[in-house]
Amino acid sequence: MPELPEVETTLRGIGPSIVGRRVAAVVVRNSALRQPIPDLLPEILGGRKIIGLRRRGKYLLVAFRHGHLLLHLGMSGSLQIVPMGTAPGRHDHLDVAVSGGAVLRFNDPRRFGLALWVAGDPSAHPLLRDLGPEPLSADFDGDYLYRRARGRAIPVKAFLMDGKVVVGVGNIYAAEALFMAGVSPLRAAGNISRARYGALADAARQVLSQAIEQGGTTLRNFVGGDGKPGYFKQQLHVYGRAGKACGVCRSTLKNRVIGQRSTVYCA
């Protein structure tokens, strides 16, 4: 599933081609995503100028003066810039063509993504209003995590993946940050010290920043806005490496299911 680094990579890849451009045409080939693409989306966007593009957690917000196009990549989605006239593939469900000849194309084999219109304040939308702080912002640090964890008995990995605590730290990067900070993913969130949470917050920022620099992590079919895969997979220390030797102590990496997600760690 595309996580924060993949979504940030997508934003950086598509932004230069669409921001400041006017929508020339919108083609909806299959509206049956997680929630239906609005029938009136071509009329809503047609002729309008794209004035901005930003990310909130794993969501992308394409800004117009009269609202926002809210996009989510779901489990298998990608957004790419392709030239006008490029033949669509089987899973190319939405095209937004802009002035200058570029087309923003939404591909989603599993159709769990989203393309919704938000006319009001996007921060008040039900999908966004309860989200926690951005992990790369000044609002996220060890003190914040320590305060939010008080009284929580859930495993710290599940706590770190809770979008109401902090956005965008999905399965891959939670496992890697915990390994880097030397924190067992099995420990109860409320039983971790303030100092250790400081190390964990620093590790999360470092892992996410490195992943963004590498264009994200491609495990199956993720590609960025330029059609290229992410290369952070080569730097993973624990994720997907169950049964292999730890790169630090050479003990065998173990695997447990936490919050219905496979979790690889060094005991």
MARKE-512046 format. One record per residue (C-alpha): residue number from 1; residue in three letters; x, y, z; chain. Coordinates in nm, 3 decimals. Layout:
% MARKE-512046
{i: NUM, aa: ALA, east: X, north: Y, up: Z, ch: A}
...
***
This chain:
% MARKE-512046
{i: 1, aa: MET, east: 0.000, north: 0.000, up: 0.000, ch: A}
{i: 2, aa: PRO, east: 0.146, north: 0.339, up: -0.087, ch: A}
{i: 3, aa: GLU, east: 0.249, north: 0.515, up: 0.235, ch: A}
{i: 4, aa: LEU, east: 0.363, north: 0.870, up: 0.305, ch: A}
{i: 5, aa: PRO, east: 0.694, north: 0.856, up: 0.111, ch: A}
{i: 6, aa: GLU, east: 0.521, north: 0.712, up: -0.196, ch: A}
{i: 7, aa: VAL, east: 0.249, north: 0.977, up: -0.184, ch: A}
{i: 8, aa: GLU, east: 0.507, north: 1.254, up: -0.135, ch: A}
{i: 9, aa: THR, east: 0.707, north: 1.113, up: -0.427, ch: A}
{i: 10, aa: THR, east: 0.391, north: 1.118, up: -0.638, ch: A}
{i: 11, aa: LEU, east: 0.319, north: 1.479, up: -0.541, ch: A}
{i: 12, aa: ARG, east: 0.667, north: 1.590, up: -0.642, ch: A}
{i: 13, aa: GLY, east: 0.642, north: 1.398, up: -0.968, ch: A}
{i: 14, aa: ILE, east: 0.308, north: 1.531, up: -1.088, ch: A}
{i: 15, aa: GLY, east: 0.308, north: 1.883, up: -0.941, ch: A}
{i: 16, aa: PRO, east: 0.526, north: 2.060, up: -1.201, ch: A}
{i: 17, aa: SER, east: 0.306, north: 1.930, up: -1.484, ch: A}
{i: 18, aa: ILE, east: -0.034, north: 2.031, up: -1.347, ch: A}
{i: 19, aa: VAL, east: -0.007, north: 2.327, up: -1.107, ch: A}
{i: 20, aa: GLY, east: -0.090, north: 2.650, up: -1.285, ch: A}
{i: 21, aa: ARG, east: -0.257, north: 2.465, up: -1.573, ch: A}
{i: 22, aa: ARG, east: -0.624, north: 2.463, up: -1.669, ch: A}
{i: 23, aa: VAL, east: -0.821, north: 2.142, up: -1.694, ch: A}
{i: 24, aa: ALA, east: -0.890, north: 2.072, up: -2.060, ch: A}
{i: 25, aa: ALA, east: -1.088, north: 1.750, up: -2.016, ch: A}
{i: 26, aa: VAL, east: -1.179, north: 1.486, up: -1.758, ch: A}
{i: 27, aa: VAL, east: -1.238, north: 1.125, up: -1.865, ch: A}
{i: 28, aa: VAL, east: -1.388, north: 0.878, up: -1.617, ch: A}
{i: 29, aa: ARG, east: -1.362, north: 0.523, up: -1.749, ch: A}
{i: 30, aa: ASN, east: -1.461, north: 0.342, up: -1.431, ch: A}
{i: 31, aa: SER, east: -1.617, north: 0.530, up: -1.141, ch: A}
{i: 32, aa: ALA, east: -1.646, north: 0.225, up: -0.915, ch: A}
{i: 33, aa: LEU, east: -1.361, north: 0.291, up: -0.673, ch: A}
{i: 34, aa: ARG, east: -1.385, north: 0.263, up: -0.293, ch: A}
{i: 35, aa: GLN, east: -1.635, north: 0.547, up: -0.321, ch: A}
{i: 36, aa: PRO, east: -1.778, north: 0.632, up: -0.664, ch: A}
{i: 37, aa: ILE, east: -1.608, north: 0.908, up: -0.862, ch: A}
{i: 38, aa: PRO, east: -1.869, north: 1.189, up: -0.882, ch: A}
{i: 39, aa: ASP, east: -2.068, north: 1.184, up: -1.205, ch: A}
{i: 40, aa: LEU, east: -2.034, north: 1.560, up: -1.239, ch: A}
{i: 41, aa: LEU, east: -1.656, north: 1.567, up: -1.197, ch: A}
{i: 42, aa: PRO, east: -1.591, north: 1.656, up: -1.567, ch: A}
{i: 43, aa: GLU, east: -1.827, north: 1.954, up: -1.536, ch: A}
{i: 44, aa: ILE, east: -1.688, north: 2.055, up: -1.196, ch: A}
{i: 45, aa: LEU, east: -1.326, north: 2.063, up: -1.314, ch: A}
{i: 46, aa: GLY, east: -1.359, north: 2.153, up: -1.680, ch: A}
{i: 47, aa: GLY, east: -1.184, north: 2.481, up: -1.767, ch: A}
{i: 48, aa: ARG, east: -1.076, north: 2.543, up: -1.408, ch: A}
{i: 49, aa: LYS, east: -0.720, north: 2.636, up: -1.314, ch: A}
{i: 50, aa: ILE, east: -0.521, north: 2.416, up: -1.075, ch: A}
{i: 51, aa: ILE, east: -0.377, north: 2.656, up: -0.819, ch: A}
{i: 52, aa: GLY, east: -0.197, north: 2.416, up: -0.586, ch: A}
{i: 53, aa: LEU, east: -0.117, north: 2.062, up: -0.482, ch: A}
{i: 54, aa: ARG, east: -0.047, north: 1.939, up: -0.132, ch: A}
{i: 55, aa: ARG, east: -0.040, north: 1.623, up: 0.075, ch: A}
{i: 56, aa: ARG, east: -0.222, north: 1.546, up: 0.400, ch: A}
{i: 57, aa: GLY, east: -0.108, north: 1.212, up: 0.533, ch: A}
{i: 58, aa: LYS, east: -0.163, north: 0.967, up: 0.248, ch: A}
{i: 59, aa: TYR, east: -0.411, north: 1.194, up: 0.071, ch: A}
{i: 60, aa: LEU, east: -0.338, north: 1.436, up: -0.213, ch: A}
{i: 61, aa: LEU, east: -0.536, north: 1.757, up: -0.249, ch: A}
{i: 62, aa: VAL, east: -0.548, north: 1.921, up: -0.592, ch: A}
{i: 63, aa: ALA, east: -0.655, north: 2.279, up: -0.521, ch: A}
{i: 64, aa: PHE, east: -0.893, north: 2.489, up: -0.730, ch: A}
{i: 65, aa: ARG, east: -1.048, north: 2.822, up: -0.633, ch: A}
{i: 66, aa: HIS, east: -1.386, north: 2.654, up: -0.583, ch: A}
{i: 67, aa: GLY, east: -1.271, north: 2.341, up: -0.399, ch: A}
{i: 68, aa: HIS, east: -1.034, north: 2.045, up: -0.398, ch: A}
{i: 69, aa: LEU, east: -0.999, north: 1.715, up: -0.579, ch: A}
{i: 70, aa: LEU, east: -0.915, north: 1.466, up: -0.304, ch: A}
{i: 71, aa: LEU, east: -0.711, north: 1.166, up: -0.420, ch: A}
{i: 72, aa: HIS, east: -0.603, north: 0.852, up: -0.238, ch: A}
{i: 73, aa: LEU, east: -0.400, north: 0.571, up: -0.393, ch: A}
{i: 74, aa: GLY, east: -0.567, north: 0.295, up: -0.195, ch: A}
{i: 75, aa: MET, east: -0.387, north: -0.039, up: -0.189, ch: A}
{i: 76, aa: SER, east: -0.244, north: -0.043, up: -0.540, ch: A}
{i: 77, aa: GLY, east: -0.302, north: 0.293, up: -0.706, ch: A}
{i: 78, aa: SER, east: -0.065, north: 0.528, up: -0.882, ch: A}
{i: 79, aa: LEU, east: -0.082, north: 0.871, up: -1.046, ch: A}
{i: 80, aa: GLN, east: 0.135, north: 0.940, up: -1.347, ch: A}
{i: 81, aa: ILE, east: 0.182, north: 1.213, up: -1.603, ch: A}
{i: 82, aa: VAL, east: 0.143, north: 1.080, up: -1.956, ch: A}
{i: 83, aa: PRO, east: 0.133, north: 1.264, up: -2.292, ch: A}
{i: 84, aa: MET, east: -0.203, north: 1.351, up: -2.445, ch: A}
{i: 85, aa: GLY, east: -0.318, north: 1.067, up: -2.667, ch: A}
{i: 86, aa: THR, east: -0.149, north: 0.789, up: -2.468, ch: A}
{i: 87, aa: ALA, east: -0.372, north: 0.481, up: -2.494, ch: A}
{i: 88, aa: PRO, east: -0.524, north: 0.383, up: -2.157, ch: A}
{i: 89, aa: GLY, east: -0.457, north: 0.049, up: -1.994, ch: A}
{i: 90, aa: ARG, east: -0.706, north: -0.185, up: -1.832, ch: A}
{i: 91, aa: HIS, east: -0.686, north: -0.022, up: -1.489, ch: A}
{i: 92, aa: ASP, east: -0.656, north: 0.343, up: -1.598, ch: A}
{i: 93, aa: HIS, east: -0.980, north: 0.466, up: -1.444, ch: A}
{i: 94, aa: LEU, east: -0.946, north: 0.847, up: -1.453, ch: A}
{i: 95, aa: ASP, east: -0.770, north: 1.103, up: -1.673, ch: A}
{i: 96, aa: VAL, east: -0.741, north: 1.474, up: -1.601, ch: A}
{i: 97, aa: ALA, east: -0.598, north: 1.645, up: -1.911, ch: A}
{i: 98, aa: VAL, east: -0.451, north: 1.992, up: -1.863, ch: A}
{i: 99, aa: SER, east: -0.341, north: 2.272, up: -2.091, ch: A}
{i: 100, aa: GLY, east: -0.002, north: 2.210, up: -2.243, ch: A}
{i: 101, aa: GLY, east: -0.072, north: 1.850, up: -2.338, ch: A}
{i: 102, aa: ALA, east: -0.013, north: 1.659, up: -2.013, ch: A}
{i: 103, aa: VAL, east: -0.258, north: 1.408, up: -1.869, ch: A}
{i: 104, aa: LEU, east: -0.279, north: 1.311, up: -1.502, ch: A}
{i: 105, aa: ARG, east: -0.375, north: 0.942, up: -1.513, ch: A}
{i: 106, aa: PHE, east: -0.506, north: 0.745, up: -1.214, ch: A}
{i: 107, aa: ASN, east: -0.436, north: 0.371, up: -1.233, ch: A}
{i: 108, aa: ASP, east: -0.572, north: 0.139, up: -0.964, ch: A}
{i: 109, aa: PRO, east: -0.587, north: -0.239, up: -1.025, ch: A}
{i: 110, aa: ARG, east: -0.765, north: -0.315, up: -0.697, ch: A}
{i: 111, aa: ARG, east: -0.995, north: -0.010, up: -0.718, ch: A}
{i: 112, aa: PHE, east: -0.957, north: 0.079, up: -0.350, ch: A}
{i: 113, aa: GLY, east: -0.843, north: 0.433, up: -0.419, ch: A}
{i: 114, aa: LEU, east: -1.044, north: 0.753, up: -0.413, ch: A}
{i: 115, aa: ALA, east: -1.113, north: 1.052, up: -0.637, ch: A}
{i: 116, aa: LEU, east: -1.363, north: 1.279, up: -0.463, ch: A}
{i: 117, aa: TRP, east: -1.469, north: 1.641, up: -0.491, ch: A}
{i: 118, aa: VAL, east: -1.458, north: 1.854, up: -0.174, ch: A}
{i: 119, aa: ALA, east: -1.631, north: 2.189, up: -0.210, ch: A}
{i: 120, aa: GLY, east: -1.568, north: 2.314, up: 0.144, ch: A}
{i: 121, aa: ASP, east: -1.270, north: 2.318, up: 0.378, ch: A}
{i: 122, aa: PRO, east: -1.088, north: 1.988, up: 0.313, ch: A}
{i: 123, aa: SER, east: -0.956, north: 1.975, up: 0.670, ch: A}
{i: 124, aa: ALA, east: -1.317, north: 1.935, up: 0.786, ch: A}
{i: 125, aa: HIS, east: -1.384, north: 1.641, up: 0.553, ch: A}
{i: 126, aa: PRO, east: -1.459, north: 1.315, up: 0.743, ch: A}
{i: 127, aa: LEU, east: -1.153, north: 1.149, up: 0.591, ch: A}
{i: 128, aa: LEU, east: -0.917, north: 1.424, up: 0.712, ch: A}
{i: 129, aa: ARG, east: -1.062, north: 1.594, up: 1.018, ch: A}
{i: 130, aa: ASP, east: -0.938, north: 1.346, up: 1.280, ch: A}
{i: 131, aa: LEU, east: -0.588, north: 1.290, up: 1.141, ch: A}
{i: 132, aa: GLY, east: -0.288, north: 1.337, up: 1.365, ch: A}
{i: 133, aa: PRO, east: 0.015, north: 1.558, up: 1.293, ch: A}
{i: 134, aa: GLU, east: 0.252, north: 1.511, up: 1.003, ch: A}
{i: 135, aa: PRO, east: 0.559, north: 1.310, up: 1.113, ch: A}
{i: 136, aa: LEU, east: 0.795, north: 1.552, up: 0.936, ch: A}
{i: 137, aa: SER, east: 0.642, north: 1.859, up: 1.102, ch: A}
{i: 138, aa: ALA, east: 0.742, north: 2.044, up: 1.418, ch: A}
{i: 139, aa: ASP, east: 0.427, north: 1.914, up: 1.588, ch: A}
{i: 140, aa: PHE, east: 0.566, north: 1.561, up: 1.596, ch: A}
{i: 141, aa: ASP, east: 0.834, north: 1.469, up: 1.850, ch: A}
{i: 142, aa: GLY, east: 0.906, north: 1.236, up: 2.138, ch: A}
{i: 143, aa: ASP, east: 0.720, north: 1.445, up: 2.392, ch: A}
{i: 144, aa: TYR, east: 0.409, north: 1.435, up: 2.178, ch: A}
{i: 145, aa: LEU, east: 0.425, north: 1.056, up: 2.139, ch: A}
{i: 146, aa: TYR, east: 0.489, north: 1.009, up: 2.511, ch: A}
{i: 147, aa: ARG, east: 0.183, north: 1.217, up: 2.602, ch: A}
{i: 148, aa: ARG, east: -0.043, north: 1.038, up: 2.355, ch: A}
{i: 149, aa: ALA, east: 0.076, north: 0.696, up: 2.472, ch: A}
{i: 150, aa: ARG, east: -0.016, north: 0.742, up: 2.840, ch: A}
{i: 151, aa: GLY, east: -0.243, north: 0.458, up: 2.950, ch: A}
{i: 152, aa: ARG, east: -0.229, north: 0.281, up: 2.613, ch: A}
{i: 153, aa: ALA, east: -0.182, north: -0.095, up: 2.632, ch: A}
{i: 154, aa: ILE, east: -0.172, north: -0.160, up: 2.257, ch: A}
{i: 155, aa: PRO, east: 0.160, north: -0.261, up: 2.098, ch: A}
{i: 156, aa: VAL, east: 0.370, north: 0.040, up: 2.010, ch: A}
{i: 157, aa: LYS, east: 0.374, north: -0.055, up: 1.641, ch: A}
{i: 158, aa: ALA, east: -0.006, north: -0.040, up: 1.625, ch: A}
{i: 159, aa: PHE, east: 0.008, north: 0.290, up: 1.815, ch: A}
{i: 160, aa: LEU, east: 0.256, north: 0.436, up: 1.564, ch: A}
{i: 161, aa: MET, east: 0.040, north: 0.325, up: 1.272, ch: A}
{i: 162, aa: ASP, east: -0.273, north: 0.491, up: 1.411, ch: A}
{i: 163, aa: GLY, east: -0.353, north: 0.781, up: 1.178, ch: A}
{i: 164, aa: LYS, east: -0.517, north: 0.968, up: 1.466, ch: A}
{i: 165, aa: VAL, east: -0.181, north: 0.965, up: 1.647, ch: A}
{i: 166, aa: VAL, east: 0.042, north: 1.047, up: 1.350, ch: A}
{i: 167, aa: VAL, east: -0.029, north: 1.029, up: 0.979, ch: A}
{i: 168, aa: GLY, east: 0.142, north: 0.826, up: 0.711, ch: A}
{i: 169, aa: VAL, east: 0.363, north: 0.594, up: 0.917, ch: A}
{i: 170, aa: GLY, east: 0.241, north: 0.270, up: 0.764, ch: A}
{i: 171, aa: ASN, east: 0.358, north: -0.086, up: 0.811, ch: A}
{i: 172, aa: ILE, east: 0.690, north: -0.062, up: 0.628, ch: A}
{i: 173, aa: TYR, east: 0.816, north: 0.255, up: 0.794, ch: A}
{i: 174, aa: ALA, east: 0.682, north: 0.177, up: 1.141, ch: A}
{i: 175, aa: ALA, east: 0.880, north: -0.149, up: 1.143, ch: A}
{i: 176, aa: GLU, east: 1.194, north: 0.021, up: 1.016, ch: A}
{i: 177, aa: ALA, east: 1.169, north: 0.313, up: 1.263, ch: A}
{i: 178, aa: LEU, east: 1.119, north: 0.080, up: 1.560, ch: A}
{i: 179, aa: PHE, east: 1.423, north: -0.122, up: 1.454, ch: A}
{i: 180, aa: MET, east: 1.634, north: 0.190, up: 1.416, ch: A}
{i: 181, aa: ALA, east: 1.527, north: 0.318, up: 1.760, ch: A}
{i: 182, aa: GLY, east: 1.586, north: -0.019, up: 1.927, ch: A}
{i: 183, aa: VAL, east: 1.223, north: -0.054, up: 2.039, ch: A}
{i: 184, aa: SER, east: 1.040, north: -0.385, up: 2.027, ch: A}
{i: 185, aa: PRO, east: 0.715, north: -0.353, up: 1.827, ch: A}
{i: 186, aa: LEU, east: 0.552, north: -0.579, up: 2.088, ch: A}
{i: 187, aa: ARG, east: 0.597, north: -0.342, up: 2.382, ch: A}
{i: 188, aa: ALA, east: 0.290, north: -0.169, up: 2.520, ch: A}
{i: 189, aa: ALA, east: 0.280, north: 0.190, up: 2.403, ch: A}
{i: 190, aa: GLY, east: 0.219, north: 0.317, up: 2.756, ch: A}
{i: 191, aa: ASN, east: 0.529, north: 0.142, up: 2.894, ch: A}
{i: 192, aa: ILE, east: 0.789, north: 0.326, up: 2.688, ch: A}
{i: 193, aa: SER, east: 0.993, north: 0.609, up: 2.834, ch: A}
{i: 194, aa: ARG, east: 0.994, north: 0.968, up: 2.714, ch: A}
{i: 195, aa: ALA, east: 1.359, north: 0.934, up: 2.607, ch: A}
{i: 196, aa: ARG, east: 1.287, north: 0.623, up: 2.404, ch: A}
{i: 197, aa: TYR, east: 0.998, north: 0.799, up: 2.234, ch: A}
{i: 198, aa: GLY, east: 1.238, north: 1.077, up: 2.145, ch: A}
{i: 199, aa: ALA, east: 1.459, north: 0.823, up: 1.971, ch: A}
{i: 200, aa: LEU, east: 1.157, north: 0.672, up: 1.797, ch: A}
{i: 201, aa: ALA, east: 1.032, north: 1.007, up: 1.667, ch: A}
{i: 202, aa: ASP, east: 1.381, north: 1.086, up: 1.535, ch: A}
{i: 203, aa: ALA, east: 1.401, north: 0.744, up: 1.371, ch: A}
{i: 204, aa: ALA, east: 1.060, north: 0.783, up: 1.208, ch: A}
{i: 205, aa: ARG, east: 1.160, north: 1.117, up: 1.059, ch: A}
{i: 206, aa: GLN, east: 1.490, north: 0.977, up: 0.937, ch: A}
{i: 207, aa: VAL, east: 1.337, north: 0.667, up: 0.777, ch: A}
{i: 208, aa: LEU, east: 1.061, north: 0.864, up: 0.607, ch: A}
{i: 209, aa: SER, east: 1.303, north: 1.129, up: 0.480, ch: A}
{i: 210, aa: GLN, east: 1.540, north: 0.866, up: 0.341, ch: A}
{i: 211, aa: ALA, east: 1.252, north: 0.686, up: 0.172, ch: A}
{i: 212, aa: ILE, east: 1.134, north: 1.009, up: 0.008, ch: A}
{i: 213, aa: GLU, east: 1.487, north: 1.069, up: -0.121, ch: A}
{i: 214, aa: GLN, east: 1.481, north: 0.720, up: -0.276, ch: A}
{i: 215, aa: GLY, east: 1.140, north: 0.772, up: -0.438, ch: A}
{i: 216, aa: GLY, east: 0.955, north: 0.550, up: -0.191, ch: A}
{i: 217, aa: THR, east: 0.943, north: 0.172, up: -0.171, ch: A}
{i: 218, aa: THR, east: 0.826, north: -0.042, up: -0.462, ch: A}
{i: 219, aa: LEU, east: 0.726, north: -0.389, up: -0.342, ch: A}
{i: 220, aa: ARG, east: 0.486, north: -0.478, up: -0.624, ch: A}
{i: 221, aa: ASN, east: 0.345, north: -0.215, up: -0.857, ch: A}
{i: 222, aa: PHE, east: 0.404, north: 0.131, up: -0.712, ch: A}
{i: 223, aa: VAL, east: 0.552, north: 0.388, up: -0.949, ch: A}
{i: 224, aa: GLY, east: 0.591, north: 0.761, up: -0.898, ch: A}
{i: 225, aa: GLY, east: 0.449, north: 1.040, up: -1.110, ch: A}
{i: 226, aa: ASP, east: 0.731, north: 0.992, up: -1.360, ch: A}
{i: 227, aa: GLY, east: 0.659, north: 0.620, up: -1.398, ch: A}
{i: 228, aa: LYS, east: 0.971, north: 0.510, up: -1.208, ch: A}
{i: 229, aa: PRO, east: 0.972, north: 0.267, up: -0.912, ch: A}
{i: 230, aa: GLY, east: 1.094, north: 0.358, up: -0.565, ch: A}
{i: 231, aa: TYR, east: 1.432, north: 0.229, up: -0.456, ch: A}
{i: 232, aa: PHE, east: 1.407, north: 0.232, up: -0.074, ch: A}
{i: 233, aa: LYS, east: 1.342, north: -0.144, up: -0.078, ch: A}
{i: 234, aa: GLN, east: 1.718, north: -0.196, up: -0.103, ch: A}
{i: 235, aa: GLN, east: 1.764, north: -0.020, up: 0.234, ch: A}
{i: 236, aa: LEU, east: 1.504, north: -0.213, up: 0.437, ch: A}
{i: 237, aa: HIS, east: 1.649, north: -0.367, up: 0.753, ch: A}
{i: 238, aa: VAL, east: 1.354, north: -0.575, up: 0.876, ch: A}
{i: 239, aa: TYR, east: 1.043, north: -0.539, up: 0.661, ch: A}
{i: 240, aa: GLY, east: 1.002, north: -0.847, up: 0.441, ch: A}
{i: 241, aa: ARG, east: 1.314, north: -1.012, up: 0.587, ch: A}
{i: 242, aa: ALA, east: 1.165, north: -1.265, up: 0.832, ch: A}
{i: 243, aa: GLY, east: 1.399, north: -1.558, up: 0.888, ch: A}
{i: 244, aa: LYS, east: 1.704, north: -1.369, up: 0.767, ch: A}
{i: 245, aa: ALA, east: 1.994, north: -1.246, up: 0.980, ch: A}
{i: 246, aa: CYS, east: 1.975, north: -0.912, up: 1.157, ch: A}
{i: 247, aa: GLY, east: 2.220, north: -0.669, up: 1.004, ch: A}
{i: 248, aa: VAL, east: 2.334, north: -0.554, up: 1.349, ch: A}
{i: 249, aa: CYS, east: 2.357, north: -0.863, up: 1.572, ch: A}
{i: 250, aa: ARG, east: 2.315, north: -1.146, up: 1.316, ch: A}
{i: 251, aa: SER, east: 2.033, north: -1.314, up: 1.512, ch: A}
{i: 252, aa: THR, east: 1.738, north: -1.443, up: 1.312, ch: A}
{i: 253, aa: LEU, east: 1.466, north: -1.188, up: 1.246, ch: A}
{i: 254, aa: LYS, east: 1.127, north: -1.292, up: 1.380, ch: A}
{i: 255, aa: ASN, east: 0.777, north: -1.234, up: 1.249, ch: A}
{i: 256, aa: ARG, east: 0.457, north: -1.162, up: 1.444, ch: A}
{i: 257, aa: VAL, east: 0.115, north: -1.037, up: 1.346, ch: A}
{i: 258, aa: ILE, east: 0.029, north: -0.706, up: 1.515, ch: A}
{i: 259, aa: GLY, east: -0.298, north: -0.535, up: 1.433, ch: A}
{i: 260, aa: GLN, east: -0.352, north: -0.784, up: 1.146, ch: A}
{i: 261, aa: ARG, east: -0.024, north: -0.675, up: 0.987, ch: A}
{i: 262, aa: SER, east: 0.288, north: -0.885, up: 0.950, ch: A}
{i: 263, aa: THR, east: 0.566, north: -0.742, up: 1.169, ch: A}
{i: 264, aa: VAL, east: 0.930, north: -0.841, up: 1.131, ch: A}
{i: 265, aa: TYR, east: 1.167, north: -0.747, up: 1.414, ch: A}
{i: 266, aa: CYS, east: 1.489, north: -0.840, up: 1.592, ch: A}
{i: 267, aa: ALA, east: 1.423, north: -0.983, up: 1.938, ch: A}
***
